[in-house]
């Protein structure tokens, strides 16, 4: 269970880093948030990770994966209500290792 939570955190962090790095400018200069659309891609500087915005099952999804898909590598697919972590078995075949869905878009808290 802890490993799954760590994978989710890694996926969310990778997506956040992709957006942050895509919008960063020269050191010290304030960066305006980037608005990405379906079909846009970003490469994270200093890594072999790239992210793309795609439409899957009717939902806009951010997919972050290694530039070279090799066996054993992981990728994340995140939409507004779901997250999926996949592990590449070969360079073209991936297997889902974790999937989660937020069922209620209006969560409440207990007091």
CNS distance restraints for C-alpha pairs under 8 A (distance, minus, plus):
assign (resid   1 and name CA) (resid   5 and name CA) 6.35 0.50 0.50
assign (resid   2 and name CA) (resid   6 and name CA) 6.13 0.50 0.50
assign (resid   3 and name CA) (resid   7 and name CA) 6.20 0.50 0.50
assign (resid   4 and name CA) (resid   8 and name CA) 6.29 0.50 0.50
assign (resid   4 and name CA) (resid  98 and name CA) 6.68 0.50 0.50
assign (resid   5 and name CA) (resid   9 and name CA) 6.15 0.50 0.50
assign (resid   6 and name CA) (resid  10 and name CA) 6.05 0.50 0.50
assign (resid   7 and name CA) (resid  11 and name CA) 6.16 0.50 0.50
assign (resid   7 and name CA) (resid  85 and name CA) 7.12 0.50 0.50
assign (resid   8 and name CA) (resid  12 and name CA) 6.20 0.50 0.50
assign (resid   8 and name CA) (resid  83 and name CA) 7.35 0.50 0.50
assign (resid   8 and name CA) (resid  84 and name CA) 7.94 0.50 0.50
assign (resid   8 and name CA) (resid  85 and name CA) 7.28 0.50 0.50
assign (resid   9 and name CA) (resid  13 and name CA) 5.96 0.50 0.50
assign (resid  10 and name CA) (resid  14 and name CA) 6.02 0.50 0.50
assign (resid  11 and name CA) (resid  15 and name CA) 6.29 0.50 0.50
assign (resid  11 and name CA) (resid  64 and name CA) 7.67 0.50 0.50
assign (resid  11 and name CA) (resid  75 and name CA) 7.59 0.50 0.50
assign (resid  11 and name CA) (resid  76 and name CA) 5.30 0.50 0.50
assign (resid  11 and name CA) (resid  77 and name CA) 7.73 0.50 0.50
assign (resid  11 and name CA) (resid  78 and name CA) 7.80 0.50 0.50
assign (resid  11 and name CA) (resid  85 and name CA) 7.35 0.50 0.50
assign (resid  12 and name CA) (resid  16 and name CA) 6.14 0.50 0.50
assign (resid  12 and name CA) (resid  78 and name CA) 7.58 0.50 0.50
assign (resid  13 and name CA) (resid  17 and name CA) 5.91 0.50 0.50
assign (resid  14 and name CA) (resid  18 and name CA) 6.03 0.50 0.50
assign (resid  14 and name CA) (resid  64 and name CA) 6.98 0.50 0.50
assign (resid  15 and name CA) (resid  19 and name CA) 6.45 0.50 0.50
assign (resid  15 and name CA) (resid  51 and name CA) 7.43 0.50 0.50
assign (resid  15 and name CA) (resid  62 and name CA) 7.09 0.50 0.50
assign (resid  15 and name CA) (resid  63 and name CA) 7.88 0.50 0.50
assign (resid  15 and name CA) (resid  64 and name CA) 6.60 0.50 0.50
assign (resid  16 and name CA) (resid  20 and name CA) 6.08 0.50 0.50
assign (resid  17 and name CA) (resid  21 and name CA) 5.81 0.50 0.50
assign (resid  17 and name CA) (resid  44 and name CA) 7.66 0.50 0.50
assign (resid  18 and name CA) (resid  22 and name CA) 5.89 0.50 0.50
assign (resid  18 and name CA) (resid  42 and name CA) 6.82 0.50 0.50
assign (resid  18 and name CA) (resid  43 and name CA) 7.20 0.50 0.50
assign (resid  18 and name CA) (resid  44 and name CA) 5.72 0.50 0.50
assign (resid  18 and name CA) (resid  50 and name CA) 7.74 0.50 0.50
assign (resid  18 and name CA) (resid  51 and name CA) 6.77 0.50 0.50
assign (resid  19 and name CA) (resid  23 and name CA) 6.27 0.50 0.50
assign (resid  19 and name CA) (resid  34 and name CA) 7.09 0.50 0.50
assign (resid  19 and name CA) (resid  42 and name CA) 7.95 0.50 0.50
assign (resid  20 and name CA) (resid  24 and name CA) 6.21 0.50 0.50
assign (resid  20 and name CA) (resid  33 and name CA) 7.91 0.50 0.50
assign (resid  21 and name CA) (resid  44 and name CA) 6.31 0.50 0.50
assign (resid  21 and name CA) (resid  45 and name CA) 7.23 0.50 0.50
assign (resid  22 and name CA) (resid  34 and name CA) 7.32 0.50 0.50
assign (resid  22 and name CA) (resid  42 and name CA) 6.36 0.50 0.50
assign (resid  22 and name CA) (resid  43 and name CA) 7.49 0.50 0.50
assign (resid  22 and name CA) (resid  44 and name CA) 7.09 0.50 0.50
assign (resid  23 and name CA) (resid  31 and name CA) 5.95 0.50 0.50
assign (resid  23 and name CA) (resid  32 and name CA) 6.61 0.50 0.50
assign (resid  23 and name CA) (resid  33 and name CA) 6.00 0.50 0.50
assign (resid  23 and name CA) (resid  34 and name CA) 5.52 0.50 0.50
assign (resid  24 and name CA) (resid  30 and name CA) 7.78 0.50 0.50
assign (resid  24 and name CA) (resid  31 and name CA) 5.38 0.50 0.50
assign (resid  25 and name CA) (resid  29 and name CA) 6.16 0.50 0.50
assign (resid  25 and name CA) (resid  30 and name CA) 7.30 0.50 0.50
assign (resid  25 and name CA) (resid  31 and name CA) 6.01 0.50 0.50
assign (resid  36 and name CA) (resid  40 and name CA) 6.02 0.50 0.50
assign (resid  36 and name CA) (resid  53 and name CA) 7.16 0.50 0.50
assign (resid  37 and name CA) (resid  53 and name CA) 6.37 0.50 0.50
assign (resid  38 and name CA) (resid  52 and name CA) 7.87 0.50 0.50
assign (resid  38 and name CA) (resid  53 and name CA) 4.79 0.50 0.50
assign (resid  38 and name CA) (resid  54 and name CA) 4.99 0.50 0.50
assign (resid  38 and name CA) (resid  55 and name CA) 6.61 0.50 0.50
assign (resid  38 and name CA) (resid  60 and name CA) 7.01 0.50 0.50
assign (resid  39 and name CA) (resid  52 and name CA) 6.73 0.50 0.50
assign (resid  39 and name CA) (resid  53 and name CA) 5.51 0.50 0.50
assign (resid  39 and name CA) (resid  54 and name CA) 5.86 0.50 0.50
assign (resid  40 and name CA) (resid  52 and name CA) 5.78 0.50 0.50
assign (resid  40 and name CA) (resid  53 and name CA) 5.58 0.50 0.50
assign (resid  40 and name CA) (resid  54 and name CA) 7.99 0.50 0.50
assign (resid  41 and name CA) (resid  50 and name CA) 7.23 0.50 0.50
assign (resid  41 and name CA) (resid  51 and name CA) 5.62 0.50 0.50
assign (resid  41 and name CA) (resid  52 and name CA) 4.20 0.50 0.50
assign (resid  41 and name CA) (resid  53 and name CA) 6.43 0.50 0.50
assign (resid  42 and name CA) (resid  50 and name CA) 5.71 0.50 0.50
assign (resid  42 and name CA) (resid  51 and name CA) 5.25 0.50 0.50
assign (resid  42 and name CA) (resid  52 and name CA) 6.34 0.50 0.50
assign (resid  43 and name CA) (resid  48 and name CA) 7.83 0.50 0.50
assign (resid  43 and name CA) (resid  49 and name CA) 6.20 0.50 0.50
assign (resid  43 and name CA) (resid  50 and name CA) 4.28 0.50 0.50
assign (resid  43 and name CA) (resid  51 and name CA) 6.32 0.50 0.50
assign (resid  44 and name CA) (resid  48 and name CA) 7.25 0.50 0.50
assign (resid  44 and name CA) (resid  49 and name CA) 5.81 0.50 0.50
assign (resid  44 and name CA) (resid  50 and name CA) 5.99 0.50 0.50
assign (resid  44 and name CA) (resid  51 and name CA) 7.94 0.50 0.50
assign (resid  48 and name CA) (resid  66 and name CA) 5.51 0.50 0.50
assign (resid  48 and name CA) (resid  67 and name CA) 5.47 0.50 0.50
assign (resid  48 and name CA) (resid  68 and name CA) 7.52 0.50 0.50
assign (resid  49 and name CA) (resid  64 and name CA) 6.70 0.50 0.50
assign (resid  49 and name CA) (resid  65 and name CA) 5.51 0.50 0.50
assign (resid  49 and name CA) (resid  66 and name CA) 4.35 0.50 0.50
assign (resid  49 and name CA) (resid  67 and name CA) 5.48 0.50 0.50
assign (resid  50 and name CA) (resid  64 and name CA) 5.66 0.50 0.50
assign (resid  50 and name CA) (resid  65 and name CA) 5.70 0.50 0.50
assign (resid  50 and name CA) (resid  66 and name CA) 6.10 0.50 0.50
assign (resid  50 and name CA) (resid  67 and name CA) 5.83 0.50 0.50
assign (resid  51 and name CA) (resid  62 and name CA) 6.67 0.50 0.50
assign (resid  51 and name CA) (resid  63 and name CA) 5.30 0.50 0.50
assign (resid  51 and name CA) (resid  64 and name CA) 4.11 0.50 0.50
assign (resid  51 and name CA) (resid  65 and name CA) 6.37 0.50 0.50
assign (resid  52 and name CA) (resid  62 and name CA) 5.72 0.50 0.50
assign (resid  52 and name CA) (resid  63 and name CA) 5.27 0.50 0.50
assign (resid  52 and name CA) (resid  64 and name CA) 6.59 0.50 0.50
assign (resid  53 and name CA) (resid  60 and name CA) 6.87 0.50 0.50
assign (resid  53 and name CA) (resid  61 and name CA) 5.66 0.50 0.50
assign (resid  53 and name CA) (resid  62 and name CA) 4.65 0.50 0.50
assign (resid  53 and name CA) (resid  63 and name CA) 6.34 0.50 0.50
assign (resid  54 and name CA) (resid  60 and name CA) 5.79 0.50 0.50
assign (resid  54 and name CA) (resid  61 and name CA) 5.24 0.50 0.50
assign (resid  54 and name CA) (resid  62 and name CA) 6.41 0.50 0.50
assign (resid  54 and name CA) (resid  63 and name CA) 7.31 0.50 0.50
assign (resid  55 and name CA) (resid  59 and name CA) 5.41 0.50 0.50
assign (resid  55 and name CA) (resid  60 and name CA) 4.56 0.50 0.50
assign (resid  55 and name CA) (resid  61 and name CA) 5.76 0.50 0.50
assign (resid  56 and name CA) (resid  60 and name CA) 6.47 0.50 0.50
assign (resid  56 and name CA) (resid  61 and name CA) 6.46 0.50 0.50
assign (resid  59 and name CA) (resid  79 and name CA) 6.69 0.50 0.50
assign (resid  59 and name CA) (resid  80 and name CA) 7.99 0.50 0.50
assign (resid  60 and name CA) (resid  79 and name CA) 6.01 0.50 0.50
assign (resid  60 and name CA) (resid  80 and name CA) 7.76 0.50 0.50
assign (resid  61 and name CA) (resid  77 and name CA) 6.32 0.50 0.50
assign (resid  61 and name CA) (resid  78 and name CA) 5.40 0.50 0.50
assign (resid  61 and name CA) (resid  79 and name CA) 4.46 0.50 0.50
assign (resid  61 and name CA) (resid  80 and name CA) 7.71 0.50 0.50
assign (resid  62 and name CA) (resid  76 and name CA) 7.95 0.50 0.50
assign (resid  62 and name CA) (resid  77 and name CA) 5.65 0.50 0.50
assign (resid  62 and name CA) (resid  78 and name CA) 5.23 0.50 0.50
assign (resid  62 and name CA) (resid  79 and name CA) 6.37 0.50 0.50
assign (resid  63 and name CA) (resid  75 and name CA) 7.22 0.50 0.50
assign (resid  63 and name CA) (resid  76 and name CA) 5.68 0.50 0.50
assign (resid  63 and name CA) (resid  77 and name CA) 4.45 0.50 0.50
assign (resid  63 and name CA) (resid  78 and name CA) 6.51 0.50 0.50
assign (resid  64 and name CA) (resid  75 and name CA) 5.64 0.50 0.50
assign (resid  64 and name CA) (resid  76 and name CA) 5.31 0.50 0.50
assign (resid  64 and name CA) (resid  77 and name CA) 6.58 0.50 0.50
assign (resid  65 and name CA) (resid  69 and name CA) 7.52 0.50 0.50
assign (resid  65 and name CA) (resid  74 and name CA) 6.66 0.50 0.50
assign (resid  65 and name CA) (resid  75 and name CA) 4.35 0.50 0.50
assign (resid  65 and name CA) (resid  76 and name CA) 6.55 0.50 0.50
assign (resid  66 and name CA) (resid  73 and name CA) 7.14 0.50 0.50
assign (resid  66 and name CA) (resid  74 and name CA) 7.50 0.50 0.50
assign (resid  66 and name CA) (resid  75 and name CA) 7.03 0.50 0.50
assign (resid  68 and name CA) (resid  91 and name CA) 7.93 0.50 0.50
assign (resid  69 and name CA) (resid  73 and name CA) 6.59 0.50 0.50
assign (resid  69 and name CA) (resid  88 and name CA) 7.04 0.50 0.50
assign (resid  69 and name CA) (resid  90 and name CA) 7.80 0.50 0.50
assign (resid  69 and name CA) (resid  91 and name CA) 4.98 0.50 0.50
assign (resid  69 and name CA) (resid  92 and name CA) 7.37 0.50 0.50
assign (resid  70 and name CA) (resid  88 and name CA) 6.51 0.50 0.50
assign (resid  70 and name CA) (resid  89 and name CA) 7.80 0.50 0.50
assign (resid  70 and name CA) (resid  90 and name CA) 6.10 0.50 0.50
assign (resid  70 and name CA) (resid  91 and name CA) 4.75 0.50 0.50
assign (resid  71 and name CA) (resid  87 and name CA) 7.68 0.50 0.50
assign (resid  71 and name CA) (resid  88 and name CA) 4.94 0.50 0.50
assign (resid  71 and name CA) (resid  89 and name CA) 4.79 0.50 0.50
assign (resid  71 and name CA) (resid  90 and name CA) 4.47 0.50 0.50
assign (resid  71 and name CA) (resid  91 and name CA) 5.81 0.50 0.50
assign (resid  72 and name CA) (resid  87 and name CA) 5.99 0.50 0.50
assign (resid  72 and name CA) (resid  88 and name CA) 5.36 0.50 0.50
assign (resid  72 and name CA) (resid  89 and name CA) 6.13 0.50 0.50
assign (resid  72 and name CA) (resid  90 and name CA) 7.72 0.50 0.50
assign (resid  73 and name CA) (resid  87 and name CA) 5.67 0.50 0.50
assign (resid  73 and name CA) (resid  88 and name CA) 5.46 0.50 0.50
assign (resid  74 and name CA) (resid  85 and name CA) 6.91 0.50 0.50
assign (resid  74 and name CA) (resid  86 and name CA) 5.58 0.50 0.50
assign (resid  74 and name CA) (resid  87 and name CA) 4.43 0.50 0.50
assign (resid  74 and name CA) (resid  88 and name CA) 6.25 0.50 0.50
assign (resid  75 and name CA) (resid  85 and name CA) 5.76 0.50 0.50
assign (resid  75 and name CA) (resid  86 and name CA) 5.31 0.50 0.50
assign (resid  75 and name CA) (resid  87 and name CA) 6.48 0.50 0.50
assign (resid  75 and name CA) (resid  88 and name CA) 7.96 0.50 0.50
assign (resid  76 and name CA) (resid  83 and name CA) 7.19 0.50 0.50
assign (resid  76 and name CA) (resid  84 and name CA) 5.70 0.50 0.50
assign (resid  76 and name CA) (resid  85 and name CA) 4.58 0.50 0.50
assign (resid  76 and name CA) (resid  86 and name CA) 6.38 0.50 0.50
assign (resid  77 and name CA) (resid  83 and name CA) 5.72 0.50 0.50
assign (resid  77 and name CA) (resid  84 and name CA) 5.10 0.50 0.50
assign (resid  77 and name CA) (resid  85 and name CA) 6.46 0.50 0.50
assign (resid  78 and name CA) (resid  82 and name CA) 5.83 0.50 0.50
assign (resid  78 and name CA) (resid  83 and name CA) 4.43 0.50 0.50
assign (resid  78 and name CA) (resid  84 and name CA) 6.42 0.50 0.50
assign (resid  79 and name CA) (resid  83 and name CA) 6.38 0.50 0.50
assign (resid  81 and name CA) (resid 101 and name CA) 5.70 0.50 0.50
assign (resid  81 and name CA) (resid 102 and name CA) 5.07 0.50 0.50
assign (resid  81 and name CA) (resid 103 and name CA) 7.47 0.50 0.50
assign (resid  81 and name CA) (resid 105 and name CA) 7.67 0.50 0.50
assign (resid  82 and name CA) (resid  99 and name CA) 7.40 0.50 0.50
assign (resid  82 and name CA) (resid 100 and name CA) 5.66 0.50 0.50
assign (resid  82 and name CA) (resid 101 and name CA) 4.35 0.50 0.50
assign (resid  82 and name CA) (resid 102 and name CA) 6.20 0.50 0.50
assign (resid  83 and name CA) (resid  99 and name CA) 5.79 0.50 0.50
assign (resid  83 and name CA) (resid 100 and name CA) 5.43 0.50 0.50
assign (resid  83 and name CA) (resid 101 and name CA) 6.61 0.50 0.50
assign (resid  84 and name CA) (resid  96 and name CA) 6.92 0.50 0.50
assign (resid  84 and name CA) (resid  97 and name CA) 7.72 0.50 0.50
assign (resid  84 and name CA) (resid  98 and name CA) 5.63 0.50 0.50
assign (resid  84 and name CA) (resid  99 and name CA) 4.42 0.50 0.50
assign (resid  84 and name CA) (resid 100 and name CA) 6.58 0.50 0.50
assign (resid  85 and name CA) (resid  96 and name CA) 5.94 0.50 0.50
assign (resid  85 and name CA) (resid  97 and name CA) 5.77 0.50 0.50
assign (resid  85 and name CA) (resid  98 and name CA) 5.14 0.50 0.50
assign (resid  85 and name CA) (resid  99 and name CA) 6.51 0.50 0.50
assign (resid  86 and name CA) (resid  94 and name CA) 5.95 0.50 0.50
assign (resid  86 and name CA) (resid  95 and name CA) 5.30 0.50 0.50
assign (resid  86 and name CA) (resid  96 and name CA) 4.24 0.50 0.50
assign (resid  86 and name CA) (resid  97 and name CA) 5.35 0.50 0.50
assign (resid  86 and name CA) (resid  98 and name CA) 7.00 0.50 0.50
assign (resid  87 and name CA) (resid  94 and name CA) 5.34 0.50 0.50
assign (resid  87 and name CA) (resid  95 and name CA) 5.40 0.50 0.50
assign (resid  87 and name CA) (resid  96 and name CA) 6.46 0.50 0.50
assign (resid  87 and name CA) (resid  97 and name CA) 6.58 0.50 0.50
assign (resid  88 and name CA) (resid  92 and name CA) 7.32 0.50 0.50
assign (resid  88 and name CA) (resid  93 and name CA) 5.79 0.50 0.50
assign (resid  88 and name CA) (resid  94 and name CA) 4.01 0.50 0.50
assign (resid  88 and name CA) (resid  95 and name CA) 6.28 0.50 0.50
assign (resid  89 and name CA) (resid  93 and name CA) 5.58 0.50 0.50
assign (resid  89 and name CA) (resid  94 and name CA) 5.41 0.50 0.50
assign (resid  89 and name CA) (resid  95 and name CA) 6.80 0.50 0.50
assign (resid  90 and name CA) (resid  94 and name CA) 6.97 0.50 0.50
